[in-house]
Amino acid sequence: MPVIKTIDVVGVSTESWSDAAKQALAEAAKTIRHIERMDILGTSAIVRDGKIAEYHTHVQIAFRLER
């Protein structure tokens, strides 16, 4: 029977929350095989001088464990 594991990752972007999520997935995919799902857990931002400087997207990535 397969087992699915999850990890939490925070992606960072200067463009958007969507881009931050894509960055998180791209980084995780460099070292994790069999990624099946990604859930958005939350978003936040770093503000400097009254403007958004960084978009942060907290994601949970699910993947199957290999035997």
C-alpha atoms as an extended CHARMM CRD file, in Angstrom:
* protein
*
        67  EXT
         1         1  MET       CA              0.0000000000        0.0000000000        0.0000000000  PROA      1               0.0000000000
         2         2  PRO       CA              1.4540000000        3.4210000000       -0.9130000000  PROA      2               0.0000000000
         3         3  VAL       CA              2.2740000000        6.0180000000        1.7100000000  PROA      3               0.0000000000
         4         4  ILE       CA              2.0440000000        9.7480000000        1.0290000000  PROA      4               0.0000000000
         5         5  LYS       CA              4.2670000000       12.1860000000        2.8980000000  PROA      5               0.0000000000
         6         6  THR       CA              3.8350000000       15.9620000000        3.1460000000  PROA      6               0.0000000000
         7         7  ILE       CA              6.2680000000       18.7890000000        3.7290000000  PROA      7               0.0000000000
         8         8  ASP       CA              5.6560000000       22.4850000000        4.2720000000  PROA      8               0.0000000000
         9         9  VAL       CA              7.6200000000       25.0070000000        2.2210000000  PROA      9               0.0000000000
        10        10  VAL       CA              7.4390000000       28.7950000000        1.9130000000  PROA      10              0.0000000000
        11        11  GLY       CA              8.0730000000       30.1960000000       -1.5530000000  PROA      11              0.0000000000
        12        12  VAL       CA              9.3160000000       33.7640000000       -1.9430000000  PROA      12              0.0000000000
        13        13  SER       CA              8.8420000000       36.1130000000       -4.9070000000  PROA      13              0.0000000000
        14        14  THR       CA              9.0610000000       39.7960000000       -5.6880000000  PROA      14              0.0000000000
        15        15  GLU       CA              6.2960000000       39.3780000000       -8.3160000000  PROA      15              0.0000000000
        16        16  SER       CA              3.2010000000       37.7270000000       -6.7690000000  PROA      16              0.0000000000
        17        17  TRP       CA              1.8340000000       35.0920000000       -4.3850000000  PROA      17              0.0000000000
        18        18  SER       CA              1.2200000000       32.8370000000       -7.3920000000  PROA      18              0.0000000000
        19        19  ASP       CA              4.8470000000       33.1290000000       -8.4570000000  PROA      19              0.0000000000
        20        20  ALA       CA              5.9590000000       32.4100000000       -4.8860000000  PROA      20              0.0000000000
        21        21  ALA       CA              3.9210000000       29.1620000000       -4.9640000000  PROA      21              0.0000000000
        22        22  LYS       CA              5.5330000000       28.2240000000       -8.2880000000  PROA      22              0.0000000000
        23        23  GLN       CA              8.9820000000       28.9210000000       -6.8200000000  PROA      23              0.0000000000
        24        24  ALA       CA              8.2480000000       26.6670000000       -3.8340000000  PROA      24              0.0000000000
        25        25  LEU       CA              7.1670000000       23.8180000000       -6.1090000000  PROA      25              0.0000000000
        26        26  ALA       CA             10.1410000000       24.2600000000       -8.4380000000  PROA      26              0.0000000000
        27        27  GLU       CA             12.6040000000       24.1250000000       -5.5360000000  PROA      27              0.0000000000
        28        28  ALA       CA             10.9500000000       21.0750000000       -3.9600000000  PROA      28              0.0000000000
        29        29  ALA       CA             10.8910000000       19.2660000000       -7.3200000000  PROA      29              0.0000000000
        30        30  LYS       CA             14.6980000000       19.4890000000       -7.5000000000  PROA      30              0.0000000000
        31        31  THR       CA             15.0540000000       16.9210000000       -4.7020000000  PROA      31              0.0000000000
        32        32  ILE       CA             11.6500000000       15.2330000000       -4.3410000000  PROA      32              0.0000000000
        33        33  ARG       CA             10.2250000000       12.6920000000       -6.7800000000  PROA      33              0.0000000000
        34        34  HSD       CA              6.5850000000       11.7090000000       -7.2850000000  PROA      34              0.0000000000
        35        35  ILE       CA              5.0190000000       15.0190000000       -6.1920000000  PROA      35              0.0000000000
        36        36  GLU       CA              1.2650000000       14.5870000000       -6.5200000000  PROA      36              0.0000000000
        37        37  ARG       CA             -0.3420000000       17.5890000000       -4.8550000000  PROA      37              0.0000000000
        38        38  MET       CA              0.3070000000       21.0510000000       -3.5140000000  PROA      38              0.0000000000
        39        39  ASP       CA             -2.0360000000       22.8730000000       -1.1400000000  PROA      39              0.0000000000
        40        40  ILE       CA             -1.8270000000       26.5900000000       -0.4200000000  PROA      40              0.0000000000
        41        41  LEU       CA             -1.8350000000       26.9970000000        3.3740000000  PROA      41              0.0000000000
        42        42  GLY       CA             -1.4590000000       30.7580000000        3.5090000000  PROA      42              0.0000000000
        43        43  THR       CA              0.0410000000       33.9140000000        2.1060000000  PROA      43              0.0000000000
        44        44  SER       CA              1.8590000000       36.8620000000        3.6130000000  PROA      44              0.0000000000
        45        45  ALA       CA              4.0800000000       39.7010000000        2.5200000000  PROA      45              0.0000000000
        46        46  ILE       CA              7.0790000000       41.7200000000        3.6210000000  PROA      46              0.0000000000
        47        47  VAL       CA              6.3470000000       45.4470000000        3.4390000000  PROA      47              0.0000000000
        48        48  ARG       CA              9.0050000000       48.1140000000        2.9500000000  PROA      48              0.0000000000
        49        49  ASP       CA              8.2810000000       51.8270000000        2.5900000000  PROA      49              0.0000000000
        50        50  GLY       CA              4.5480000000       51.1600000000        2.3620000000  PROA      50              0.0000000000
        51        51  LYS       CA              4.8630000000       48.7320000000       -0.5610000000  PROA      51              0.0000000000
        52        52  ILE       CA              5.0450000000       44.9470000000       -0.8700000000  PROA      52              0.0000000000
        53        53  ALA       CA              8.7070000000       43.9790000000       -1.2030000000  PROA      53              0.0000000000
        54        54  GLU       CA              8.2940000000       40.1770000000       -1.0340000000  PROA      54              0.0000000000
        55        55  TYR       CA              5.3610000000       37.8380000000       -1.4700000000  PROA      55              0.0000000000
        56        56  HSD       CA              5.4380000000       34.6690000000        0.6530000000  PROA      56              0.0000000000
        57        57  THR       CA              3.2490000000       31.6340000000       -0.0390000000  PROA      57              0.0000000000
        58        58  HSD       CA              3.1520000000       28.7900000000        2.4940000000  PROA      58              0.0000000000
        59        59  VAL       CA              2.4490000000       25.5150000000        0.6920000000  PROA      59              0.0000000000
        60        60  GLN       CA              2.1420000000       21.8650000000        1.6440000000  PROA      60              0.0000000000
        61        61  ILE       CA              3.6060000000       19.4580000000       -0.9130000000  PROA      61              0.0000000000
        62        62  ALA       CA              2.4680000000       15.8240000000       -0.9780000000  PROA      62              0.0000000000
        63        63  PHE       CA              4.4620000000       13.0000000000       -2.5630000000  PROA      63              0.0000000000
        64        64  ARG       CA              4.5160000000        9.2010000000       -2.5660000000  PROA      64              0.0000000000
        65        65  LEU       CA              7.2710000000        7.4520000000       -0.6430000000  PROA      65              0.0000000000
        66        66  GLU       CA              9.2900000000        4.8840000000       -2.5370000000  PROA      66              0.0000000000
        67        67  ARG       CA              9.8700000000        1.4240000000       -1.1370000000  PROA      67              0.0000000000
